[in-house]
């Protein structure tokens, strides 16, 4: 059975623990001339102060990762092939404006689509084609 005072004491102990760890981590933050407490600040506080030794295995210290090259980042963001979206219209016929590009000229036309027709949209080129 737990007495009525035990949860209050555990809450106060947790508050004191979090405050102490935060203050020690804040020292590292100010040493690095920052105003935002980060995970590595807490990891440094754990390694510098003996009272937090029991946390060394729980909060491992991450080493800095080498930055990715710009080409790898660009390839990860930009797909190699153009994206196409396939969708069908609702059951009612509708008029859709189709824009196309032929050589040097941009053309725009309106066409009526029947239910069940598939539309292919290519947002990068600004074209919509009909099947």
N, CA, C and O atoms as a GROMACS GRO file, in nm:
protein
  524
    1UNK      N    1   0.084  -0.117   0.000
    1UNK     CA    2   0.000   0.000   0.000
    1UNK      C    3   0.090   0.125   0.000
    1UNK      O    4   0.196   0.125   0.064
    2UNK      N    5   0.049   0.229  -0.070
    2UNK     CA    6   0.126   0.353  -0.080
    2UNK      C    7   0.057   0.458   0.006
    2UNK      O    8  -0.064   0.478   0.000
    3UNK      N    9   0.139   0.524   0.086
    3UNK     CA   10   0.081   0.629   0.171
    3UNK      C   11   0.045   0.751   0.087
    3UNK      O   12   0.091   0.763  -0.027
    4UNK      N   13  -0.034   0.838   0.140
    4UNK     CA   14  -0.081   0.956   0.067
    4UNK      C   15   0.031   1.055   0.039
    4UNK      O   16   0.023   1.131  -0.057
    5UNK      N   17   0.135   1.054   0.121
    5UNK     CA   18   0.244   1.150   0.103
    5UNK      C   19   0.345   1.106  -0.003
    5UNK      O   20   0.418   1.189  -0.056
    6UNK      N   21   0.351   0.975  -0.034
    6UNK     CA   22   0.453   0.924  -0.126
    6UNK      C   23   0.446   0.987  -0.265
    6UNK      O   24   0.549   1.029  -0.316
    7UNK      N   25   0.330   0.996  -0.330
    7UNK     CA   26   0.327   1.058  -0.463
    7UNK      C   27   0.370   1.204  -0.461
    7UNK      O   28   0.433   1.252  -0.556
    8UNK      N   29   0.338   1.275  -0.355
    8UNK     CA   30   0.378   1.416  -0.344
    8UNK      C   31   0.530   1.425  -0.333
    8UNK      O   32   0.591   1.512  -0.394
    9UNK      N   33   0.590   1.336  -0.253
    9UNK     CA   34   0.736   1.338  -0.238
    9UNK      C   35   0.806   1.298  -0.367
    9UNK      O   36   0.908   1.357  -0.403
   10UNK      N   37   0.752   1.198  -0.438
   10UNK     CA   38   0.811   1.160  -0.566
   10UNK      C   39   0.801   1.274  -0.668
   10UNK      O   40   0.895   1.296  -0.745
   11UNK      N   41   0.692   1.344  -0.669
   11UNK     CA   42   0.676   1.458  -0.760
   11UNK      C   43   0.776   1.568  -0.729
   11UNK      O   44   0.836   1.626  -0.820
   12UNK      N   45   0.796   1.596  -0.601
   12UNK     CA   46   0.893   1.700  -0.562
   12UNK      C   47   1.035   1.657  -0.596
   12UNK      O   48   1.115   1.738  -0.642
   13UNK      N   49   1.067   1.528  -0.574
   13UNK     CA   50   1.200   1.477  -0.608
   13UNK      C   51   1.224   1.486  -0.759
   13UNK      O   52   1.334   1.523  -0.801
   14UNK      N   53   1.124   1.453  -0.839
   14UNK     CA   54   1.138   1.463  -0.985
   14UNK      C   55   1.157   1.608  -1.028
   14UNK      O   56   1.235   1.636  -1.118
   15UNK      N   57   1.086   1.699  -0.963
   15UNK     CA   58   1.100   1.842  -0.994
   15UNK      C   59   1.241   1.890  -0.964
   15UNK      O   60   1.301   1.962  -1.044
   16UNK      N   61   1.294   1.853  -0.849
   16UNK     CA   62   1.430   1.894  -0.811
   16UNK      C   63   1.531   1.834  -0.908
   16UNK      O   64   1.624   1.903  -0.950
   17UNK      N   65   1.515   1.706  -0.943
   17UNK     CA   66   1.607   1.640  -1.035
   17UNK      C   67   1.608   1.708  -1.171
   17UNK      O   68   1.715   1.736  -1.226
   18UNK      N   69   1.490   1.736  -1.227
   18UNK     CA   70   1.481   1.800  -1.358
   18UNK      C   71   1.540   1.941  -1.355
   18UNK      O   72   1.608   1.982  -1.448
   19UNK      N   73   1.513   2.014  -1.248
   19UNK     CA   74   1.568   2.150  -1.235
   19UNK      C   75   1.720   2.147  -1.230
   19UNK      O   76   1.786   2.226  -1.296
   20UNK      N   77   1.776   2.055  -1.152
   20UNK     CA   78   1.922   2.046  -1.139
   20UNK      C   79   1.987   2.006  -1.271
   20UNK      O   80   2.087   2.066  -1.311
   21UNK      N   81   1.931   1.908  -1.339
   21UNK     CA   82   1.986   1.866  -1.467
   21UNK      C   83   1.975   1.977  -1.571
   21UNK      O   84   2.067   1.996  -1.651
   22UNK      N   85   1.865   2.049  -1.571
   22UNK     CA   86   1.846   2.159  -1.665
   22UNK      C   87   1.945   2.272  -1.639
   22UNK      O   88   2.001   2.328  -1.734
   23UNK      N   89   1.967   2.305  -1.513
   23UNK     CA   90   2.063   2.412  -1.481
   23UNK      C   91   2.205   2.374  -1.522
   23UNK      O   92   2.279   2.458  -1.573
   24UNK      N   93   2.243   2.248  -1.499
   24UNK     CA   94   2.377   2.204  -1.540
   24UNK      C   95   2.390   2.203  -1.693
   24UNK      O   96   2.496   2.238  -1.745
   25UNK      N   97   2.286   2.165  -1.762
   25UNK     CA   98   2.289   2.166  -1.909
   25UNK      C   99   2.291   2.309  -1.962
   25UNK      O  100   2.351   2.336  -2.066
   26UNK      N  101   2.224   2.401  -1.891
   26UNK     CA  102   2.221   2.541  -1.934
   26UNK      C  103   2.360   2.603  -1.929
   26UNK      O  104   2.391   2.691  -2.010
   27UNK      N  105   2.443   2.558  -1.836
   27UNK     CA  106   2.582   2.606  -1.830
   27UNK      C  107   2.653   2.575  -1.962
   27UNK      O  108   2.723   2.660  -2.017
   28UNK      N  109   2.634   2.454  -2.012
   28UNK     CA  110   2.696   2.416  -2.139
   28UNK      C  111   2.638   2.497  -2.255
   28UNK      O  112   2.711   2.532  -2.348
   29UNK      N  113   2.510   2.525  -2.250
   29UNK     CA  114   2.446   2.606  -2.355
   29UNK      C  115   2.505   2.746  -2.360
   29UNK      O  116   2.536   2.797  -2.467
   30UNK      N  117   2.522   2.807  -2.244
   30UNK     CA  118   2.579   2.942  -2.239
   30UNK      C  119   2.726   2.942  -2.280
   30UNK      O  120   2.772   3.040  -2.339
   31UNK      N  121   2.800   2.835  -2.249
   31UNK     CA  122   2.939   2.826  -2.292
   31UNK      C  123   2.950   2.828  -2.444
   31UNK      O  124   3.048   2.878  -2.499
   32UNK      N  125   2.851   2.773  -2.511
   32UNK     CA  126   2.850   2.771  -2.657
   32UNK      C  127   2.778   2.891  -2.717
   32UNK      O  128   2.753   2.895  -2.838
   33UNK      N  129   2.745   2.988  -2.634
   33UNK     CA  130   2.683   3.114  -2.676
   33UNK      C  131   2.552   3.089  -2.752
   33UNK      O  132   2.528   3.147  -2.859
   34UNK      N  133   2.470   3.003  -2.696
   34UNK     CA  134   2.338   2.976  -2.753
   34UNK      C  135   2.232   3.007  -2.650
   34UNK      O  136   2.262   3.023  -2.531
   35UNK      N  137   2.107   3.016  -2.696
   35UNK     CA  138   1.995   3.044  -2.606
   35UNK      C  139   1.892   2.931  -2.609
   35UNK      O  140   1.785   2.943  -2.550
   36UNK      N  141   1.925   2.821  -2.676
   36UNK     CA  142   1.835   2.707  -2.686
   36UNK      C  143   1.904   2.584  -2.628
   36UNK      O  144   2.013   2.548  -2.671
   37UNK      N  145   1.840   2.522  -2.531
   37UNK     CA  146   1.892   2.402  -2.469
   37UNK      C  147   1.872   2.285  -2.564
   37UNK      O  148   1.761   2.261  -2.612
   38UNK      N  149   1.980   2.211  -2.593
   38UNK     CA  150   1.972   2.101  -2.688
   38UNK      C  151   2.005   1.970  -2.619
   38UNK      O  152   2.049   1.966  -2.504
   39UNK      N  153   1.983   1.861  -2.692
   39UNK     CA  154   2.007   1.728  -2.637
   39UNK      C  155   2.154   1.709  -2.599
   39UNK      O  156   2.184   1.650  -2.495
   40UNK      N  157   2.244   1.760  -2.680
   40UNK     CA  158   2.386   1.743  -2.650
   40UNK      C  159   2.426   1.821  -2.524
   40UNK      O  160   2.524   1.784  -2.460
   41UNK      N  161   2.354   1.927  -2.488
   41UNK     CA  162   2.382   1.999  -2.364
   41UNK      C  163   2.351   1.910  -2.244
   41UNK      O  164   2.425   1.908  -2.146
   42UNK      N  165   2.241   1.839  -2.252
   42UNK     CA  166   2.205   1.747  -2.143
   42UNK      C  167   2.306   1.634  -2.135
   42UNK      O  168   2.344   1.593  -2.026
   43UNK      N  169   2.349   1.583  -2.250
   43UNK     CA  170   2.449   1.476  -2.251
   43UNK      C  171   2.580   1.524  -2.190
   43UNK      O  172   2.645   1.449  -2.118
   44UNK      N  173   2.620   1.648  -2.217
   44UNK     CA  174   2.743   1.702  -2.158
   44UNK      C  175   2.728   1.719  -2.007
   44UNK      O  176   2.822   1.692  -1.933
   45UNK      N  177   2.612   1.764  -1.961
   45UNK     CA  178   2.590   1.778  -1.817
   45UNK      C  179   2.600   1.643  -1.748
   45UNK      O  180   2.651   1.634  -1.637
   46UNK      N  181   2.551   1.540  -1.813
   46UNK     CA  182   2.557   1.406  -1.755
   46UNK      C  183   2.701   1.358  -1.746
   46UNK      O  184   2.738   1.294  -1.647
   47UNK      N  185   2.783   1.387  -1.847
   47UNK     CA  186   2.922   1.340  -1.844
   47UNK      C  187   3.010   1.423  -1.752
   47UNK      O  188   3.107   1.371  -1.698
   48UNK      N  189   2.979   1.552  -1.734
   48UNK     CA  190   3.065   1.639  -1.653
   48UNK      C  191   3.042   1.627  -1.502
   48UNK      O  192   3.136   1.644  -1.425
   49UNK      N  193   2.920   1.598  -1.460
   49UNK     CA  194   2.888   1.599  -1.317
   49UNK      C  195   2.864   1.457  -1.268
   49UNK      O  196   2.783   1.383  -1.323
   50UNK      N  197   2.936   1.420  -1.161
   50UNK     CA  198   2.933   1.284  -1.109
   50UNK      C  199   2.796   1.241  -1.058
   50UNK      O  200   2.764   1.122  -1.060
   51UNK      N  201   2.716   1.333  -1.013
   51UNK     CA  202   2.586   1.295  -0.957
   51UNK      C  203   2.492   1.238  -1.063
   51UNK      O  204   2.391   1.176  -1.028
   52UNK      N  205   2.524   1.257  -1.192
   52UNK     CA  206   2.440   1.204  -1.300
   52UNK      C  207   2.503   1.082  -1.367
   52UNK      O  208   2.462   1.045  -1.477
   53UNK      N  209   2.602   1.020  -1.304
   53UNK     CA  210   2.670   0.905  -1.364
   53UNK      C  211   2.575   0.790  -1.397
   53UNK      O  212   2.601   0.715  -1.492
   54UNK      N  213   2.468   0.774  -1.323
   54UNK     CA  214   2.375   0.664  -1.348
   54UNK      C  215   2.301   0.680  -1.481
   54UNK      O  216   2.237   0.586  -1.527
   55UNK      N  217   2.309   0.798  -1.542
   55UNK     CA  218   2.241   0.823  -1.669
   55UNK      C  219   2.331   0.806  -1.791
   55UNK      O  220   2.285   0.820  -1.905
   56UNK      N  221   2.459   0.776  -1.770
   56UNK     CA  222   2.554   0.771  -1.882
   56UNK      C  223   2.511   0.668  -1.986
   56UNK      O  224   2.523   0.694  -2.106
   57UNK      N  225   2.461   0.552  -1.943
   57UNK     CA  226   2.420   0.450  -2.039
   57UNK      C  227   2.285   0.481  -2.103
   57UNK      O  228   2.255   0.432  -2.212
   58UNK      N  229   2.204   0.560  -2.036
   58UNK     CA  230   2.070   0.591  -2.087
   58UNK      C  231   2.074   0.700  -2.193
   58UNK      O  232   2.002   0.692  -2.293
   59UNK      N  233   2.157   0.801  -2.173
   59UNK     CA  234   2.168   0.913  -2.268
   59UNK      C  235   2.308   0.907  -2.329
   59UNK      O  236   2.400   0.971  -2.278
   60UNK      N  237   2.324   0.832  -2.439
   60UNK     CA  238   2.456   0.824  -2.501
   60UNK      C  239   2.493   0.956  -2.568
   60UNK      O  240   2.407   1.028  -2.618
   61UNK      N  241   2.620   0.984  -2.569
   61UNK     CA  242   2.668   1.108  -2.631
   61UNK      C  243   2.693   1.080  -2.778
   61UNK      O  244   2.774   0.995  -2.812
   62UNK      N  245   2.625   1.152  -2.865
   62UNK     CA  246   2.642   1.136  -3.010
   62UNK      C  247   2.756   1.223  -3.057
   62UNK      O  248   2.767   1.340  -3.018
   63UNK      N  249   2.840   1.166  -3.140
   63UNK     CA  250   2.945   1.245  -3.202
   63UNK      C  251   2.886   1.319  -3.321
   63UNK      O  252   2.783   1.278  -3.375
   64UNK      N  253   2.949   1.426  -3.362
   64UNK     CA  254   2.900   1.504  -3.476
   64UNK      C  255   2.910   1.421  -3.603
   64UNK      O  256   3.013   1.358  -3.628
   65UNK      N  257   2.804   1.422  -3.682
   65UNK     CA  258   2.803   1.350  -3.808
   65UNK      C  259   2.858   1.441  -3.917
   65UNK      O  260   2.830   1.561  -3.916
   66UNK      N  261   2.934   1.386  -4.011
   66UNK     CA  262   2.984   1.472  -4.120
   66UNK      C  263   2.868   1.520  -4.205
   66UNK      O  264   2.774   1.444  -4.230
   67UNK      N  265   2.871   1.646  -4.250
   67UNK     CA  266   2.760   1.698  -4.331
   67UNK      C  267   2.754   1.627  -4.466
   67UNK      O  268   2.857   1.588  -4.521
   68UNK      N  269   2.633   1.611  -4.517
   68UNK     CA  270   2.614   1.548  -4.647
   68UNK      C  271   2.660   1.643  -4.757
   68UNK      O  272   2.654   1.765  -4.742
   69UNK      N  273   2.704   1.585  -4.866
   69UNK     CA  274   2.740   1.668  -4.980
   69UNK      C  275   2.614   1.724  -5.044
   69UNK      O  276   2.508   1.663  -5.036
   70UNK      N  277   2.625   1.839  -5.106
   70UNK     CA  278   2.510   1.907  -5.166
   70UNK      C  279   2.444   1.823  -5.275
   70UNK      O  280   2.322   1.826  -5.290
   71UNK      N  281   2.524   1.747  -5.351
   71UNK     CA  282   2.468   1.666  -5.459
   71UNK      C  283   2.376   1.558  -5.404
   71UNK      O  284   2.270   1.534  -5.460
   72UNK      N  285   2.416   1.493  -5.292
   72UNK     CA  286   2.333   1.389  -5.232
   72UNK      C  287   2.203   1.448  -5.182
   72UNK      O  288   2.097   1.386  -5.196
   73UNK      N  289   2.208   1.565  -5.123
   73UNK     CA  290   2.088   1.629  -5.071
   73UNK      C  291   1.996   1.666  -5.185
   73UNK      O  292   1.875   1.645  -5.177
   74UNK      N  293   2.051   1.721  -5.293
   74UNK     CA  294   1.971   1.762  -5.407
   74UNK      C  295   1.903   1.642  -5.472
   74UNK      O  296   1.787   1.650  -5.513
   75UNK      N  297   1.974   1.530  -5.483
   75UNK     CA  298   1.916   1.410  -5.543
   75UNK      C  299   1.805   1.353  -5.457
   75UNK      O  300   1.707   1.299  -5.508
   76UNK      N  301   1.820   1.363  -5.326
   76UNK     CA  302   1.717   1.311  -5.237
   76UNK      C  303   1.590   1.394  -5.245
   76UNK      O  304   1.480   1.341  -5.226
   77UNK      N  305   1.602   1.523  -5.273
   77UNK     CA  306   1.486   1.611  -5.276
   77UNK      C  307   1.418   1.610  -5.412
   77UNK      O  308   1.295   1.609  -5.418
   78UNK      N  309   1.494   1.610  -5.519
   78UNK     CA  310   1.438   1.621  -5.654
   78UNK      C  311   1.425   1.482  -5.716
   78UNK      O  312   1.525   1.411  -5.728
   79UNK      N  313   1.304   1.442  -5.757
   79UNK     CA  314   1.290   1.312  -5.822
   79UNK      C  315   1.351   1.316  -5.962
   79UNK      O  316   1.351   1.421  -6.027
   80UNK      N  317   1.402   1.203  -6.008
   80UNK     CA  318   1.467   1.197  -6.138
   80UNK      C  319   1.365   1.204  -6.252
   80UNK      O  320   1.392   1.264  -6.356
   81UNK      N  321   1.248   1.144  -6.233
   81UNK     CA  322   1.145   1.140  -6.335
   81UNK      C  323   1.033   1.237  -6.301
   81UNK      O  324   1.008   1.263  -6.183
   82UNK      N  325   0.965   1.291  -6.402
   82UNK     CA  326   0.852   1.379  -6.372
   82UNK      C  327   0.738   1.300  -6.306
   82UNK      O  328   0.718   1.183  -6.335
   83UNK      N  329   0.667   1.366  -6.220
   83UNK     CA  330   0.557   1.303  -6.147
   83UNK      C  331   0.429   1.316  -6.226
   83UNK      O  332   0.400   1.422  -6.281
   84UNK      N  333   0.351   1.208  -6.233
   84UNK     CA  334   0.222   1.212  -6.300
   84UNK      C  335   0.115   1.169  -6.201
   84UNK      O  336   0.137   1.079  -6.120
   85UNK      N  337   0.000   1.235  -6.207
   85UNK     CA  338  -0.111   1.202  -6.122
   85UNK      C  339  -0.224   1.150  -6.208
   85UNK      O  340  -0.263   1.215  -6.305
   86UNK      N  341  -0.278   1.033  -6.175
   86UNK     CA  342  -0.390   0.974  -6.246
   86UNK      C  343  -0.514   0.985  -6.158
   86UNK      O  344  -0.509   0.951  -6.040
   87UNK      N  345  -0.623   1.032  -6.215
   87UNK     CA  346  -0.747   1.038  -6.140
   87UNK      C  347  -0.865   1.031  -6.236
   87UNK      O  348  -0.854   1.069  -6.353
   88UNK      N  349  -0.977   0.984  -6.184
   88UNK     CA  350  -1.099   0.979  -6.264
   88UNK      C  351  -1.196   1.080  -6.210
   88UNK      O  352  -1.195   1.112  -6.091
   89UNK      N  353  -1.281   1.132  -6.300
   89UNK     CA  354  -1.377   1.232  -6.260
   89UNK      C  355  -1.502   1.166  -6.204
   89UNK      O  356  -1.522   1.046  -6.216
   90UNK      N  357  -1.586   1.246  -6.142
   90UNK     CA  358  -1.712   1.198  -6.086
   90UNK      C  359  -1.802   1.149  -6.199
   90UNK      O  360  -1.765   1.158  -6.316
   91UNK      N  361  -1.919   1.098  -6.166
   91UNK     CA  362  -2.009   1.037  -6.262
   91UNK      C  363  -2.075   1.136  -6.357
   91UNK      O  364  -2.137   1.094  -6.454
   92UNK      N  365  -2.064   1.266  -6.334
   92UNK     CA  366  -2.128   1.365  -6.420
   92UNK      C  367  -2.026   1.421  -6.519
   92UNK      O  368  -1.912   1.447  -6.481
   93UNK      N  369  -2.067   1.439  -6.646
   93UNK     CA  370  -1.975   1.499  -6.744
   93UNK      C  371  -1.938   1.641  -6.701
   93UNK      O  372  -2.020   1.713  -6.644
   94UNK      N  373  -1.815   1.680  -6.730
   94UNK     CA  374  -1.770   1.814  -6.691
   94UNK      C  375  -1.678   1.870  -6.798
   94UNK      O  376  -1.615   1.795  -6.873
   95UNK      N  377  -1.672   2.002  -6.806
   95UNK     CA  378  -1.583   2.070  -6.899
   95UNK      C  379  -1.453   2.100  -6.827
   95UNK      O  380  -1.454   2.154  -6.716
   96UNK      N  381  -1.341   2.065  -6.889
   96UNK     CA  382  -1.209   2.085  -6.829
   96UNK      C  383  -1.124   2.163  -6.927
   96UNK      O  384  -1.128   2.138  -7.048
   97UNK      N  385  -1.049   2.259  -6.876
   97UNK     CA  386  -0.959   2.336  -6.961
   97UNK      C  387  -0.826   2.264  -6.966
   97UNK      O  388  -0.765   2.237  -6.862
   98UNK      N  389  -0.780   2.234  -7.087
   98UNK     CA  390  -0.655   2.161  -7.107
   98UNK      C  391  -0.555   2.257  -7.169
   98UNK      O  392  -0.584   2.320  -7.271
   99UNK      N  393  -0.439   2.267  -7.109
   99UNK     CA  394  -0.334   2.353  -7.162
   99UNK      C  395  -0.221   2.265  -7.213
   99UNK      O  396  -0.178   2.172  -7.144
  100UNK      N  397  -0.175   2.294  -7.332
  100UNK     CA  398  -0.067   2.216  -7.389
  100UNK      C  399   0.040   2.306  -7.446
  100UNK      O  400   0.018   2.426  -7.464
  101UNK      N  401   0.155   2.247  -7.475
  101UNK     CA  402   0.266   2.323  -7.530
  101UNK      C  403   0.313   2.251  -7.655
  101UNK      O  404   0.351   2.134  -7.648
  102UNK      N  405   0.311   2.319  -7.767
  102UNK     CA  406   0.359   2.260  -7.890
  102UNK      C  407   0.466   2.351  -7.947
  102UNK      O  408   0.436   2.462  -7.991
  103UNK      N  409   0.589   2.306  -7.945
  103UNK     CA  410   0.698   2.387  -7.998
  103UNK      C  411   0.713   2.517  -7.922
  103UNK      O  412   0.743   2.516  -7.803
  104UNK      N  413   0.693   2.629  -7.991
  104UNK     CA  414   0.709   2.761  -7.933
  104UNK      C  415   0.578   2.816  -7.878
  104UNK      O  416   0.579   2.916  -7.806
  105UNK      N  417   0.462   2.752  -7.912
  105UNK     CA  418   0.332   2.810  -7.879
  105UNK      C  419   0.269   2.738  -7.760
  105UNK      O  420   0.283   2.617  -7.744
  106UNK      N  421   0.201   2.815  -7.678
  106UNK     CA  422   0.118   2.760  -7.572
  106UNK      C  423  -0.025   2.759  -7.621
  106UNK      O  424  -0.073   2.860  -7.673
  107UNK      N  425  -0.095   2.647  -7.607
  107UNK     CA  426  -0.233   2.641  -7.650
  107UNK      C  427  -0.322   2.606  -7.532
  107UNK      O  428  -0.279   2.538  -7.438
  108UNK      N  429  -0.445   2.653  -7.539
  108UNK     CA  430  -0.541   2.626  -7.433
  108UNK      C  431  -0.673   2.592  -7.498
  108UNK      O  432  -0.720   2.664  -7.586
  109UNK      N  433  -0.735   2.480  -7.456
  109UNK     CA  434  -0.863   2.441  -7.512
  109UNK      C  435  -0.951   2.384  -7.401
  109UNK      O  436  -0.902   2.344  -7.295
  110UNK      N  437  -1.082   2.382  -7.428
  110UNK     CA  438  -1.177   2.327  -7.333
  110UNK      C  439  -1.237   2.202  -7.393
  110UNK      O  440  -1.278   2.202  -7.509
  111UNK      N  441  -1.242   2.094  -7.316
  111UNK     CA  442  -1.298   1.968  -7.364
  111UNK      C  443  -1.394   1.912  -7.260
  111UNK      O  444  -1.380   1.938  -7.141
  112UNK      N  445  -1.492   1.836  -7.307
  112UNK     CA  446  -1.588   1.774  -7.216
  112UNK      C  447  -1.545   1.630  -7.191
  112UNK      O  448  -1.520   1.554  -7.284
  113UNK      N  449  -1.536   1.595  -7.065
  113UNK     CA  450  -1.494   1.461  -7.027
  113UNK      C  451  -1.614   1.378  -6.986
  113UNK      O  452  -1.705   1.428  -6.919
  114UNK      N  453  -1.614   1.254  -7.027
  114UNK     CA  454  -1.723   1.162  -6.993
  114UNK      C  455  -1.688   1.089  -6.863
  114UNK      O  456  -1.571   1.078  -6.827
  115UNK      N  457  -1.792   1.039  -6.794
  115UNK     CA  458  -1.765   0.965  -6.669
  115UNK      C  459  -1.675   0.846  -6.695
  115UNK      O  460  -1.691   0.774  -6.794
  116UNK      N  461  -1.581   0.824  -6.607
  116UNK     CA  462  -1.489   0.711  -6.617
  116UNK      C  463  -1.364   0.740  -6.696
  116UNK      O  464  -1.274   0.656  -6.699
  117UNK      N  465  -1.352   0.857  -6.760
  117UNK     CA  466  -1.231   0.890  -6.832
  117UNK      C  467  -1.119   0.918  -6.733
  117UNK      O  468  -1.143   0.967  -6.622
  118UNK      N  469  -0.998   0.887  -6.773
  118UNK     CA  470  -0.882   0.908  -6.687
  118UNK      C  471  -0.809   1.033  -6.732
  118UNK      O  472  -0.788   1.054  -6.852
  119UNK      N  473  -0.771   1.115  -6.637
  119UNK     CA  474  -0.696   1.238  -6.663
  119UNK      C  475  -0.554   1.218  -6.611
  119UNK      O  476  -0.534   1.167  -6.501
  120UNK      N  477  -0.455   1.257  -6.690
  120UNK     CA  478  -0.316   1.252  -6.647
  120UNK      C  479  -0.269   1.396  -6.630
  120UNK      O  480  -0.273   1.475  -6.724
  121UNK      N  481  -0.226   1.429  -6.510
  121UNK     CA  482  -0.181   1.565  -6.481
  121UNK      C  483  -0.032   1.562  -6.450
  121UNK      O  484   0.013   1.481  -6.369
  122UNK      N  485   0.042   1.650  -6.514
  122UNK     CA  486   0.185   1.663  -6.490
  122UNK      C  487   0.212   1.804  -6.441
  122UNK      O  488   0.226   1.895  -6.522
  123UNK      N  489   0.220   1.824  -6.310
  123UNK     CA  490   0.231   1.959  -6.256
  123UNK      C  491   0.360   2.031  -6.290
  123UNK      O  492   0.360   2.154  -6.294
  124UNK      N  493   0.471   1.961  -6.314
  124UNK     CA  494   0.596   2.030  -6.342
  124UNK      C  495   0.595   2.099  -6.477
  124UNK      O  496   0.650   2.208  -6.492
  125UNK      N  497   0.532   2.036  -6.578
  125UNK     CA  498   0.528   2.097  -6.709
  125UNK      C  499   0.405   2.184  -6.728
  125UNK      O  500   0.398   2.260  -6.825
  126UNK      N  501   0.309   2.175  -6.639
  126UNK     CA  502   0.186   2.252  -6.651
  126UNK      C  503   0.093   2.196  -6.758
  126UNK      O  504   0.010   2.269  -6.810
  127UNK      N  505   0.106   2.066  -6.791
  127UNK     CA  506   0.026   2.006  -6.895
  127UNK      C  507  -0.075   1.910  -6.834
  127UNK      O  508  -0.050   1.850  -6.730
  128UNK      N  509  -0.188   1.898  -6.899
  128UNK     CA  510  -0.288   1.798  -6.863
  128UNK      C  511  -0.326   1.727  -6.992
  128UNK      O  512  -0.366   1.793  -7.088
  129UNK      N  513  -0.314   1.595  -6.996
  129UNK     CA  514  -0.352   1.521  -7.116
  129UNK      C  515  -0.467   1.429  -7.083
  129UNK      O  516  -0.491   1.395  -6.967
  130UNK      N  517  -0.539   1.388  -7.187
  130UNK     CA  518  -0.661   1.309  -7.170
  130UNK      C  519  -0.642   1.173  -7.234
  130UNK      O  520  -0.582   1.162  -7.342
  131UNK      N  521  -0.693   1.067  -7.168
  131UNK     CA  522  -0.690   0.933  -7.226
  131UNK      C  523  -0.828   0.883  -7.246
  131UNK      O  524  -0.847   0.771  -7.294
   0.00000   0.00000   0.00000
